[in-house]
Amino acid sequence: MAIGICELVDTDLTLLDGATAATPLDGDPSTFIDGNRESALWTSHVHTDVSTCDESVYITVDLGRVFSLSSVTIYHFSGDERRYCGQKISTSVTGEFAGEDTVVYDTGAEFGHVETAEGFTVRFQAHSRFVRHWSSRSDANTAVHFIEMEIKGHGSWSATPFELRFPVIGLTRPALTPASGRLRYLP
């Protein structure tokens, strides 16, 4: 009988069944969580125009249940060296975003980082069901392009490793696969 530690492996929670996206803007919000990060296809993603950095628009992802979150990666249009202002990322258990939420990134009315094909990742720890991303115009034009959001995390069970007891021959590191809840064994 071997004793192992179960490692919870972070996965992209937006690709799990039950994850949805919503926005008051025109366009299909499901494109924000479909795994397609190709910014050249921006016309098929949610986009709009705003005139100043004080006007931010948003898109909200509902993961379907509470998860332990570890990072969010945002993908905007990245075909040049543009930056977007008015960006904010916030998490919420309720989805109200009325003061109960936790802000994990906020540029205010300033311009953020230069957009790249690799996106921009914010690392944090939170237990949440909803993630909202606000953005305003870019320094290239008045457009806001919501290309993709990747939310990394794992199941809503305890985020701390726990001890498992089971017979193992030649395999000593079990890991729980969050998407399926099944154990996999690592050599």
Solvent accessible surface area in square Angstrom, and as a share of the most:
residue,aa,sasa,rsa
1,M,180,0.80
2,A,30,0.24
3,I,95,0.48
4,G,5,0.05
5,I,92,0.47
6,C,0,0.00
7,E,62,0.28
8,L,31,0.16
9,V,54,0.31
10,D,54,0.28
11,T,36,0.21
12,D,16,0.09
13,L,1,0.01
14,T,5,0.03
15,L,102,0.51
16,L,42,0.21
17,D,149,0.77
18,G,52,0.50
19,A,17,0.13
20,T,77,0.45
21,A,13,0.10
22,A,60,0.46
23,T,27,0.15
24,P,98,0.62
25,L,34,0.17
26,D,124,0.64
27,G,52,0.50
28,D,76,0.39
29,P,32,0.20
30,S,57,0.37
31,T,22,0.13
32,F,0,0.00
33,I,14,0.07
34,D,75,0.39
35,G,29,0.28
36,N,55,0.28
37,R,86,0.31
38,E,88,0.40
39,S,14,0.09
40,A,71,0.55
41,L,88,0.44
42,W,84,0.29
43,T,94,0.55
44,S,68,0.44
45,H,5,0.02
46,V,0,0.00
47,H,66,0.30
48,T,36,0.21
49,D,97,0.50
50,V,14,0.08
51,S,71,0.46
52,T,65,0.38
53,C,26,0.16
54,D,124,0.64
55,E,77,0.34
56,S,45,0.29
57,V,26,0.15
58,Y,63,0.24
59,I,0,0.00
60,T,15,0.09
61,V,0,0.00
62,D,28,0.15
63,L,7,0.03
64,G,33,0.32
65,R,102,0.37
66,V,49,0.28
67,F,7,0.03
68,S,4,0.02
69,L,1,0.00
70,S,19,0.12
71,S,11,0.07
72,V,0,0.00
73,T,8,0.05
74,I,2,0.01
75,Y,18,0.07
76,H,2,0.01
77,F,31,0.13
78,S,25,0.16
79,G,58,0.56
80,D,61,0.32
81,E,141,0.63
82,R,20,0.07
83,R,85,0.31
84,Y,0,0.00
85,C,0,0.00
86,G,7,0.06
87,Q,2,0.01
88,K,56,0.24
89,I,1,0.00
90,S,0,0.00
91,T,3,0.01
92,S,3,0.02
93,V,82,0.47
94,T,77,0.45
95,G,21,0.20
96,E,120,0.54
97,F,25,0.11
98,A,84,0.65
99,G,71,0.69
100,E,77,0.34
101,D,31,0.16
102,T,74,0.43
103,V,71,0.41
104,V,34,0.19
105,Y,42,0.16
106,D,83,0.43
107,T,24,0.14
108,G,41,0.40
109,A,50,0.38
110,E,123,0.55
111,F,65,0.27
112,G,11,0.10
113,H,43,0.19
114,V,65,0.37
115,E,4,0.02
116,T,58,0.34
117,A,74,0.58
118,E,131,0.59
119,G,16,0.16
120,F,55,0.23
121,T,50,0.29
122,V,15,0.09
123,R,185,0.67
124,F,29,0.12
125,Q,143,0.64
126,A,19,0.15
127,H,106,0.47
128,S,3,0.02
129,R,81,0.30
130,F,31,0.13
131,V,0,0.00
132,R,36,0.13
133,H,0,0.00
134,W,38,0.13
135,S,0,0.00
136,S,0,0.00
137,R,52,0.19
138,S,0,0.00
139,D,68,0.35
140,A,56,0.44
141,N,63,0.33
142,T,51,0.29
143,A,12,0.10
144,V,0,0.00
145,H,5,0.02
146,F,0,0.00
147,I,0,0.00
148,E,0,0.00
149,M,0,0.00
150,E,26,0.12
151,I,0,0.00
152,K,65,0.27
153,G,0,0.00
154,H,18,0.08
155,G,0,0.00
156,S,55,0.36
157,W,75,0.26
158,S,67,0.43
159,A,46,0.36
160,T,89,0.52
161,P,90,0.57
162,F,78,0.32
163,E,93,0.42
164,L,40,0.20
165,R,154,0.56
166,F,28,0.12
167,P,110,0.69
168,V,30,0.17
169,I,170,0.87
170,G,70,0.68
171,L,64,0.32
172,T,88,0.51
173,R,106,0.39
174,P,0,0.00
175,A,0,0.00
176,L,24,0.12
177,T,42,0.25
178,P,11,0.07
179,A,62,0.48
180,S,47,0.30
181,G,42,0.40
182,R,168,0.61
183,L,69,0.35
184,R,97,0.35
185,Y,96,0.36
186,L,38,0.19
187,P,123,0.77
